[in-house]
Amino acid sequence: MKTESQEQKISEIKRLKAEKNAIIIAHYYQTGDIQDIADFVGDSLALSQKAASNSADIILFAGVKFMAETAKILSPEKKVLLPDLNAGCSLADSCKATIFERFIEENPGRTVVSYVNTTAEIKALSDIICTSSNAVQIVQSLPEDEKIIFAPDRNLGNYVMNKTGRDMVIWNGTCHVHHEFSLEAILRLKNENKDAKIIAHPECELPVRLVADYIGSTSSLLQFTTKDKGNCYIVATEVGIIHQMKKANPKKIFIPAPPLDSTCGCSECSFMKLITIEKILNCLRNEQPEIILEKDLILKAQKPILRMLEISEKLGL
């Protein structure tokens, strides 16, 4: 039996999208070939905004499960597909709803600000959602004396607390990609590339953030490398974003920051990389796997996400 070539698969994906009025939304951490066939590529904030406002009947999410859940919460009337249901998230998995609910009870009187990298159940327990693009501004939008629970990423939480000076109790969760960067290897790369600037995601551990020339969300890092006059960057976030950095800045040099144990010299999210062109094609053909959420859960999780989107819109984010 003859197998389809990559070009044939991509051509069939385009045909099915048109036939079914479907769009493909992809995160920056997907592989370059997937980013190139997507109708929209972005970070968590931009993806949430796109999921809330589009004219498609079907949203195929090239990302991880919490992102597809967010799309379903914001567009419950649409069919939301995820090519591989095993595409989870170590950070989201670090915060279980039953344990988090107890954590809230143990810290009463606090506003619950949860990172978008959480399950629908955690969002339903939250007062407001944030992303790495707007976390500082979301917290700053609250009254200065308001006490806060921040979950689940401890590194982003500490970064936000240091930026805002707010009273925050922080859940002890991490992203396996950003947690495992090797400071020693980053400094060695810096020594080998004297003119390179170290740019880091706020989910990185404090020692990495302390040596960084610039700290920002995925989209912010992309914008920085485009606007900055430098020519070489050591990139301490998931390696997928370098595809967009190279497209926007073909003459600049981007060096992936390596993790503690690395065979490839880069840091990849194993969950993100579960999505492939072939899985996207099969998903569109069969309209499966589909994200299904209970109506009551959607309604509860929708409120804190909409609150985030409203604040972001007011602030022009």
C-alpha positions as CSV (number, residue, x, y, z in Angstrom):
1,M,0.0,0.0,0.0
2,K,1.5,3.3,-1.0
3,T,1.8,5.9,1.8
4,E,1.1,9.5,1.4
5,S,4.1,11.9,1.0
6,Q,4.4,14.9,3.4
7,E,3.3,17.2,0.6
8,Q,0.2,15.0,-0.1
9,K,-0.7,15.0,3.6
10,I,-0.4,18.8,3.8
11,S,-2.5,19.2,0.6
12,E,-5.2,16.9,2.0
13,I,-5.2,18.9,5.3
14,K,-5.8,22.1,3.4
15,R,-8.6,20.5,1.5
16,L,-10.3,19.1,4.6
17,K,-10.0,22.5,6.4
18,A,-11.9,24.2,3.5
19,E,-14.5,21.4,3.3
20,K,-15.2,21.3,7.0
21,N,-14.7,25.0,7.8
22,A,-12.0,24.1,10.2
23,I,-9.0,26.1,11.5
24,I,-5.7,24.9,12.9
25,I,-4.4,26.8,15.9
26,A,-0.9,26.0,16.9
27,H,1.4,27.0,19.8
28,Y,4.9,28.3,19.2
29,Y,6.3,25.1,20.7
30,Q,5.1,22.9,17.9
31,T,7.5,21.7,15.2
32,G,8.2,24.1,12.3
33,D,6.2,22.1,9.8
34,I,3.1,22.3,11.9
35,Q,3.5,26.0,12.6
36,D,3.8,26.5,8.9
37,I,0.4,24.9,8.1
38,A,-1.5,26.5,10.9
39,D,-4.0,29.3,10.4
40,F,-2.8,30.9,13.5
41,V,0.3,30.5,15.7
42,G,0.8,32.2,19.0
43,D,1.4,31.9,22.8
44,S,-1.2,31.1,25.3
45,L,-2.8,34.5,25.5
46,A,-3.0,35.0,21.8
47,L,-4.4,31.4,21.4
48,S,-7.0,32.1,24.0
49,Q,-8.1,35.3,22.2
50,K,-8.2,33.4,18.9
51,A,-10.2,30.6,20.4
52,A,-12.8,33.1,21.7
53,S,-13.2,34.8,18.4
54,N,-13.3,32.9,15.1
55,S,-15.9,31.8,12.5
56,A,-14.8,28.2,12.2
57,D,-17.1,25.2,12.9
58,I,-14.1,23.1,14.0
59,I,-11.0,24.1,15.9
60,L,-8.1,21.7,15.7
61,F,-5.6,22.5,18.4
62,A,-2.0,21.7,17.7
63,G,-0.8,22.0,21.2
64,V,-1.5,20.3,24.6
65,K,-4.7,19.3,26.3
66,F,-5.2,22.3,28.6
67,M,-5.0,24.6,25.5
68,A,-7.7,22.6,23.7
69,E,-9.8,22.6,26.8
70,T,-9.5,26.4,27.0
71,A,-10.7,26.6,23.4
72,K,-13.7,24.4,24.2
73,I,-14.5,26.5,27.3
74,L,-14.4,29.7,25.2
75,S,-16.2,28.2,22.2
76,P,-18.5,25.5,23.6
77,E,-20.7,25.5,20.5
78,K,-17.7,24.5,18.3
79,K,-16.2,21.1,17.9
80,V,-12.7,21.2,19.3
81,L,-10.2,18.5,18.3
82,L,-6.8,17.5,19.7
83,P,-4.8,15.1,17.5
84,D,-3.4,13.2,20.5
85,L,-5.1,13.1,23.9
86,N,-1.8,12.1,25.5
87,A,-0.4,15.6,24.8
88,G,-0.6,16.7,28.4
89,C,1.5,19.1,30.5
90,S,3.8,18.4,33.4
91,L,2.9,21.8,35.0
92,A,-0.9,21.2,34.7
93,D,-0.4,17.7,36.1
94,S,1.4,19.1,39.1
95,C,-1.8,20.7,40.3
96,K,-4.7,18.2,41.0
97,A,-8.1,19.7,41.6
98,T,-8.9,17.9,44.9
99,I,-5.5,18.9,46.4
100,F,-5.8,22.4,45.1
101,E,-9.2,22.8,46.6
102,R,-7.8,21.9,50.0
103,F,-4.9,24.4,49.4
104,I,-7.5,27.2,48.8
105,E,-9.4,26.2,52.0
106,E,-6.1,26.3,54.0
107,N,-5.5,29.9,52.7
108,P,-8.9,31.6,53.1
109,G,-9.7,35.1,52.0
110,R,-7.3,35.1,49.0
111,T,-8.1,35.7,45.3
112,V,-7.1,32.7,43.3
113,V,-5.0,33.6,40.2
114,S,-4.3,30.5,38.1
115,Y,-2.0,30.2,35.2
116,V,-3.6,29.1,32.0
117,N,-1.4,26.0,32.1
118,T,-4.0,24.2,34.2
119,T,-6.8,21.8,33.7
120,A,-10.4,22.9,33.3
121,E,-11.1,21.8,36.9
122,I,-8.5,24.1,38.3
123,K,-9.8,27.0,36.2
124,A,-13.2,26.3,37.6
125,L,-11.8,26.8,41.1
126,S,-10.1,30.1,40.2
127,D,-11.2,33.7,40.3
128,I,-9.0,34.8,37.4
129,I,-6.7,33.2,34.8
130,C,-3.4,34.7,33.6
131,T,-0.7,33.8,31.0
132,S,3.0,34.6,31.1
133,S,2.2,37.5,28.8
134,N,-0.2,39.2,31.2
135,A,0.5,37.7,34.7
136,V,2.2,40.8,36.1
137,Q,-0.6,43.1,34.7
138,I,-3.4,40.8,35.9
139,V,-2.0,40.9,39.5
140,Q,-1.4,44.7,39.3
141,S,-5.0,45.2,38.2
142,L,-6.2,43.9,41.6
143,P,-6.4,46.2,44.7
144,E,-3.0,46.6,46.3
145,D,-4.1,45.1,49.6
146,E,-5.7,42.0,48.0
147,K,-4.1,38.7,49.1
148,I,-3.5,36.2,46.3
149,I,-3.0,32.5,45.7
150,F,-1.0,31.9,42.6
151,A,-0.9,28.5,40.9
152,P,0.6,26.4,39.7
153,D,4.1,27.6,38.5
154,R,6.3,28.6,41.4
155,N,8.9,30.3,39.2
156,L,6.4,32.5,37.3
157,G,4.7,33.1,40.7
158,N,7.9,34.3,42.3
159,Y,8.7,36.4,39.3
160,V,5.3,38.1,39.5
161,M,5.6,38.6,43.2
162,N,9.0,40.2,42.9
163,K,7.7,42.5,40.1
164,T,4.5,43.5,42.0
165,G,5.4,43.3,45.6
166,R,2.0,41.7,46.3
167,D,1.1,39.3,49.2
168,M,1.1,36.0,47.4
169,V,0.9,32.3,48.4
170,I,2.4,30.2,45.6
171,W,1.7,26.6,44.6
172,N,4.8,24.5,44.2
173,G,4.6,23.4,40.6
174,T,7.1,23.6,37.7
175,C,7.3,23.1,33.9
176,H,9.7,20.2,33.1
177,V,11.2,22.1,30.2
178,H,11.9,25.4,32.0
179,H,12.8,23.8,35.3
180,E,15.6,21.7,33.8
181,F,17.8,24.3,32.0
182,S,21.4,24.0,32.9
183,L,22.8,27.2,34.3
184,E,26.4,25.9,33.9
185,A,25.8,25.1,30.2
186,I,24.1,28.5,29.6
187,L,27.1,30.3,31.1
188,R,29.5,28.1,29.0
189,L,27.6,29.1,25.9
190,K,27.8,32.7,26.9
191,N,31.5,32.4,27.4
192,E,31.8,30.8,23.9
193,N,29.6,33.5,22.4
194,K,30.6,36.8,24.1
195,D,28.1,39.0,22.2
196,A,25.2,36.7,22.8
197,K,22.3,37.9,24.9
198,I,20.6,35.4,27.2
199,I,16.8,35.5,26.9
200,A,14.6,33.5,29.3
201,H,11.0,32.6,30.0
202,P,9.8,33.6,33.5
203,E,9.0,29.9,34.2
204,C,12.8,29.4,34.3
205,E,14.5,28.8,37.7
206,L,15.8,31.9,39.5
207,P,19.5,31.4,38.7
208,V,18.7,31.4,35.0
209,R,16.5,34.5,35.3
210,L,19.3,36.2,37.2
211,V,21.8,35.8,34.3
212,A,19.3,36.7,31.6
213,D,19.5,39.9,29.7
214,Y,15.8,39.8,29.0
215,I,12.9,37.9,30.6
216,G,9.5,37.6,28.9
217,S,6.7,35.3,27.7
218,T,7.2,33.3,24.5
219,S,5.7,36.1,22.3
220,S,7.7,38.7,24.2
221,L,10.9,36.9,23.6
222,L,10.1,36.7,19.8
223,Q,9.3,40.5,19.8
224,F,12.5,41.3,21.7
225,T,14.8,39.4,19.2
226,T,13.1,41.2,16.3
227,K,13.4,44.7,17.8
228,D,16.7,44.3,19.6
229,K,19.9,45.4,17.7
230,G,21.8,42.3,18.9
231,N,22.8,39.5,16.5
232,C,23.0,36.4,18.7
233,Y,20.7,35.0,21.4
234,I,20.9,32.1,23.8
235,V,17.2,31.1,24.1
236,A,16.0,29.6,27.4
237,T,12.6,28.4,26.5
238,E,11.1,25.5,24.5
239,V,13.1,25.2,21.3
240,G,10.0,25.5,19.0
241,I,9.9,29.3,19.2
242,I,13.3,29.4,17.4
243,H,11.4,28.5,14.2
244,Q,9.5,31.8,14.3
245,M,12.6,33.7,15.5
246,K,14.6,32.5,12.4
247,K,11.7,33.3,10.1
248,A,11.5,36.9,11.4
249,N,15.2,37.4,11.7
250,P,17.0,35.2,9.1
251,K,20.4,36.9,9.6
252,K,20.5,36.5,13.4
253,I,21.8,33.5,15.4
254,F,19.7,31.6,17.9
255,I,21.3,29.1,20.2
256,P,18.9,26.8,22.2
257,A,19.8,26.7,25.9
258,P,20.4,23.1,26.9
259,P,18.8,21.2,29.8
260,L,20.8,19.4,32.5
261,D,20.7,16.0,30.7
262,S,20.7,16.6,26.9
263,T,21.5,14.5,23.9
264,C,20.2,17.0,21.4
265,G,21.6,20.2,23.0
266,C,18.1,21.7,23.2
267,S,15.1,21.6,25.4
268,E,11.9,20.1,24.0
269,C,8.5,19.6,25.4
270,S,7.8,15.9,24.9
271,F,4.1,16.5,25.1
272,M,4.1,19.2,22.5
273,K,6.1,17.0,20.1
274,L,3.4,14.3,20.3
275,I,1.5,16.3,17.6
276,T,2.5,15.4,14.1
277,I,1.3,16.2,10.5
278,E,0.0,12.7,10.2
279,K,-2.0,12.9,13.4
280,I,-3.5,16.2,12.3
281,L,-4.6,14.7,9.0
282,N,-6.2,11.7,10.7
283,C,-7.8,14.0,13.3
284,L,-9.4,16.1,10.6
285,R,-10.6,13.1,8.6
286,N,-12.2,11.4,11.6
287,E,-13.0,14.5,13.6
288,Q,-11.6,12.6,16.6
289,P,-10.3,12.8,19.3
290,E,-12.7,15.5,20.4
291,I,-12.6,17.5,23.6
292,I,-15.7,17.0,25.6
293,L,-16.4,18.9,28.8
294,E,-19.5,19.0,31.1
295,K,-21.6,22.1,30.6
296,D,-21.4,23.0,34.3
297,L,-17.6,22.8,34.2
298,I,-17.5,25.0,31.1
299,L,-19.6,27.6,32.8
300,K,-17.5,27.7,35.9
301,A,-14.2,27.7,34.1
302,Q,-15.4,30.3,31.6
303,K,-15.8,33.1,34.1
304,P,-12.1,33.5,35.2
305,I,-10.9,33.2,31.6
306,L,-13.3,35.9,30.4
307,R,-12.2,38.1,33.3
308,M,-8.6,37.7,32.1
309,L,-9.6,38.5,28.5
310,E,-11.5,41.6,29.6
311,I,-8.6,43.0,31.6
312,S,-6.2,42.2,28.8
313,E,-8.4,44.0,26.3
314,K,-8.6,47.1,28.6
315,L,-4.8,47.1,28.9
316,G,-4.3,46.6,25.2
317,L,-2.5,43.3,25.7
